[in-house]
Amino acid sequence: MTKDLEVTERGSFSGKDYHDPPPAPLIDAEELTKWSFYRALIAEFIATLLFLYITVLTVIGYKSQSDPKAGGDMCGGVGILGIAWAFGGMIFILVYCTAGISGGHINPAVTFGLFLARKVSLIRAILYMVAQCLGAICGVGLVKAFQTSLYVRYGGGANSLADGYSKGTGLGAEIIGTFVLVYTVFSATDPKRNARDSHVPVLAPLPIGFAVFMVHLATIPVTGTGINPARSLGAAVIYNKSKPWDDHWIFWVGPFIGAAIAAFYHQFILRAGAAKALGSFRSNPNV
């Protein structure tokens, strides 16, 4: 008699029985009646607001400090390395703070990937994305309110394709960058690893933030690094110039494709979801 049970390898860790959590329902209307659901939406809104506020201020501050026309030093400011640390560090902080409330998505692409993997319902996924986008717009709005002249002069932190790169290159950069991020999210929050290694849930925000940091180092020169449609939307809405809007589709299509590939790779290749489903089908005596 077969059992839907996986037993982790025994080594330096004690063996533990492990069951895959059931998939989230496609539509769960009952969520709308729970305060915990609205608390999670508020957490996503505030986290994305803070994320955009700190990171866009960092970008504008660097550009102003390194602008010779404004009395700055071309070698001054935090540099690309500092900008990458700002994005990665804020994700580390905010995921740590909100993971127990909303899951700490802070990114529609992450939410989309988790939805495809049946980790969240359709209702939760849609409303999370709405909260994230609204939070991003408000966060960049605060930046503009506090630094109006610098905000307009230095591009508002908006994502756009750098000169010399084709749209295909920009799209590829966003796909690969988002794949790295969402793949890291799946690996860092894998319930099978959590069941075996009790320290994994505590450390999960660290590799996720570090993934954001590394992707920014690689793709800031290409697209300014989106990998987060809410981040790109918030800056585009408040800055509202033609160049960011012309390239804006890249920062939705690329991240969503990257997230979908990461979800498929982790769930159906690394976790052998397709093989398990086929094995369950073959072992069903009623078929």
HELIX and SHEET records of a PDB file:
HELIX    1   1 ALA A   29  THR A   33  5                                   5    
HELIX    2   2 TRP A   35  GLN A   65  1                                  31    
HELIX    3   3 PRO A   68  ALA A   70  5                                   3    
HELIX    4   4 GLY A   79  THR A   98  1                                  20    
HELIX    5   5 PRO A  108  LEU A  116  1                                   9    
HELIX    6   6 LEU A  122  PHE A  146  1                                  25    
HELIX    7   7 THR A  148  ARG A  153  1                                   6    
HELIX    8   8 GLY A  155  GLY A  157  5                                   3    
HELIX    9   9 LYS A  167  ALA A  188  1                                  22    
HELIX   10  10 PRO A  191  ARG A  196  1                                   6    
HELIX   11  11 VAL A  200  LEU A  203  1                                   4    
HELIX   12  12 PRO A  205  THR A  223  1                                  19    
HELIX   13  13 PRO A  229  TYR A  239  1                                  11    
HELIX   14  14 SER A  242  ASP A  246  1                                   5    
HELIX   15  15 ILE A  250  PHE A  264  1                                  15    
HELIX   16  16 TYR A  265  LEU A  270  3                                   6    
HELIX   17  17 GLY A  273  SER A  283  1                                  11    
SHEET    1   A 2 GLU A   6  VAL A   7  0                                        
SHEET    2   A 2 ASP A  17  TYR A  18 -1                                        
END                                                                             
